[in-house]
Amino acid sequence: MQQIINFIIRNKRFLLFLLLFFVAIVFTIQSHSYHKSKFINSANFLTGGVYNSANNISEYFSLKSQNQVLAEENKRLKSLLFNSENNTDPTYINSTIFNGLYKIETAKIIKNSYALTDNVLLINKGTNDSIKEDFGVISNKGILGIVDNSSPNYSTIISILNTTSKISAQLKKTNHFGSLTWNGNSPNIVQLIDVEKIAPVKVGDTIVTSGRSSIFPKNIDIGTVKDFNLDVAENYYEINVKLFTDMTNLEHVYIIKNKDAEEIANLLNQTNE
């Protein structure tokens, strides 16, 4: 306390000057509207900048939670979409009758390969989250692959950029379908083969899942027709499909659970036997 008093005594003239200077500024601002408006604008600019910077910092550190909220909302919307009653395809089975055939689980990619011939993804969800073999995996733009193996906390996914991958897909505007494969070349281009040559294929047409399996619902986006040609026997088209999803830049994904998948698989196995 004594040091504070000594400081005031030593600097009394300078402190008195500051006080009078401050009082003069206050009187000047209050008595002149122009100066007053300038002061208010300047104060708003400074405080606004401080609050904006603080808000930006806060938003940056909350990105993880915000992303999680968005992922959960997308999960809810995709679940509604895949179980919609408004599918116009007359062959589509209305899954909402069965309290929703498809369930959606969010996950995060923790390892992604795309430069090999047999690429595999690794996600941070496993059997503890009821993730099993043959569940479909998609991004917000299209399909990514199919769950291959699961441990309690992790699962591996056979990527669509895998030469062993084969997924049923079709032209969105018709019911002409084939098998989606990959020739091991570009990570942006996959191939749709075994499409009947009577199919009205055009460059730019959208390719989607066909719904002819228990893995993916119908009409999930895959990509667009880049080019096409007939096979050697000239009976089927071989179509190059440019993917909607950038397979080199993945983070958040959605796992599609078909509640009846196991029942369907058991029935098919009995039939094959």
N, C-alpha and C positions, 0 to 999 in steps of 0.2 A: 504493500500500500504506500509506504514511504517513497519507494522508487517511482511510483506513478505521480505522486505529488511533486517530487523533484523534477520529473520530466516536464510536467506542466509549467513549473516555475521557470525552468531553463528555456522553454520554447513558448512562453506566454505571448510574445509579440506575433510570432508566426501563427499560432493558434487563433489569436484574436483576428488576424487578417483573414484566415480561412472562414471564420464565423461570419464576419462582415461581408465577405465576398459571396458566401452562400445566401445570406439574407438579401443581398442586392439582386442576385439572380432570381430568387423567388419573387421579389417585388416586380422585377422586370417582366417575368413570365405572366404573372397575374394581371398586370396592367396593360399588356399588349396582346391582343388576340392572335396576331401573327406568330409571335414568339411562343405563345402558349400552344398553338396547334403544332408547331414544329417540334416542341418538346414532347408532346404526347405521341406524335408519330415516331419520333426517335426512340422513346421509351417502349412503345409497342413493338418496334422493330427489334430492339435488343432482347426484350423479354420473350417475344415470339421466337426469336432465333434460339434462345436458351431452351425454351420448352420443346421446340421442334427437334433440337439435337438430343435432348433427354428422351424424347419419345422415340426417336430413331434407334437410340441405344437400347431402350426397353424392348422395342419391336424385334431387334436383332437377337437379343437373348431369349425372346419368347417364340422364335421361329419354330423350334422343335415342337412345342406344344400346339402351335397354330397348325403346323403340318399334320399333326396327329388328329386334330379336330376335323380338318378338311378330309383326311383319309377316312375317318369314321363316317362323315357325311356322305362321301362318295360311296362307301360301302352300303349305306342305307339306300341310296338312290339306285345303285346297281342291282341290289336285291329286289327292289320294286320293279325295275325294268325287266329283269329276267323272269319275274313271276307275274308279268302284266297280263291282264285279261284282254288287252286290246290288240293282241297279235292278229293280224289279218289273214295269216296263212290258215286255210281250212284244215290242214293236216296237223296243225300245232295242238298239242295237248295242253289244255288250260291247267297249269300247275297250281294255281291258287285254290283249286278245289281241295287240294291235299295240304292246305295250310302253307303253301310255298315249297316247291320242289327244291329250289336252290337257296343256299345260304352263302354269304360272303364273309371272308376273313381277311383282314389287312395284314401285310407283312413288309419287311424291308430286305432289299437285296444287300448281302454282305460280301458276295463274290460273284463276278460276272465275267465269263469268257466269251469271246466272239471271234477270235482269230484262228481257232482250231477247226478241225473238220467235225468233231463231236463235242460241241460246246455244252457246258453244264452251268446252271446258276445255283447259288446257295442262298437260302432265306433264313430268317431268324425265328421261324415258327416250326413246330414239330408235333409229335404225337400228344404232347401235353396240351396242345391247342386243337386236338382232333384232326390234325392234318395227316392224310393217308395217301398211299400210292394211287395214281390215276386221277387226282384232282387237277382241274384246269387252273392255269395261272394266266392272268391278264394284267395289262397296264391300263392307264386311263385312255389309251389310244387304240389298243388292240391286244391280240393274244401274244403270249410269250412262250408258253410251253406247258408241259405236264409233269406233275410231281412224280418222281421216280422212287426215291427212298426217304424215310423219315427216321430221325432219332428223337428223343424226348424234346429237344429244344431247336432242332434244325431240320431242314429238308433240302434235298437236291432236286433240281428240275431239269428235265431234258428240254433244252432250248429248241425253238423252231429252227435255230441255226445249228442243227445237228443232223448229220446225214442219215441217221436212223429214225428220225422223227417222221411221222405220217399222221396227218390230221384231216378229217373230212371237211371240205370247204366247197363253196359254190358261188356262182354269179348272183349278186344281190337281186338283180332284176328278173331272174328266172330261177327255175329249180334244177338247172344243169349243174352237176357237181362232179368233183374229182378228189384227188388226194394231194394235200399240201406237203411238199417235200423241200429239200434244200440240196443243191449241187455242190456246196462247199466253196463257192466263189465269193460273191459280194455279201457283206452282212446286211445290206439294204434290200436285197432281192431274193425272194424265194420262188419256188416253182409249183404251179398247180397242174398236175398231169391227169391223164385219163378222163378228160372232158370230151364228151361226144362231139364230133365235128359238125353236127347239126345245130350246136349251140350258137346263138347270135352274139359272138364275142366281139367287143370293140375296145380299142385302146382308151384307157381312162375309166373303164367299167370298175365298179367296186366289188371286191371279193370279201365274203363274210363266211363265218362258220355255218355249216349246213344243219346242225342240230341232229344229225344222224348218228349220234353216240350219246352215252350218258355223261360225257366229260364236259362239253361246252354247250350252252344253250344256243339256239339259232340266232343268227344275225349279229354276232359280235364282229366288229370290224377287223379286217386283216390288212388290206391294202388296195391298190388299184392296178389294173392291167397296164404293164409297160409295153410289152409286145408279145406276139404269139406266133406259133407255126404248127403244122401238122407233124405227127411222128413219122417214123420210117414207113410204117404200113399205111399211113394216111387215113387212119380211122379215128384218131383222137388228137385233141389239141394239147400242146405243151405251152403253158402260159407263164411268162415271167411276171411276177407280182412285186410291185414296189411297196414295201411295208409302210404303214402309218407310224409304227413305233420305231424310234431310234434305239436299236438294240445295243448301241455302244454307250448309251447314257440312261441307265436305269437306277431307280432308287426305291420308290414305293410301288407295291404291287397288290393285287387282289387275288385271293384263292377262292375258286368256285367249288362249293361242296354240293354234290347231288345226293340228297338224302336217300334216294332209291338206288344208288349206283351199285351197292353190294348185292342187293336183291336181283338187279338186272344181270350182273355178272354171273351170279350163281345159276340163274335160269339159263343163260346162254351156254354155260359150261355143261349143264345137264343135257341141253339139246345137242351139243357137239359130241358128247359121249354116246 
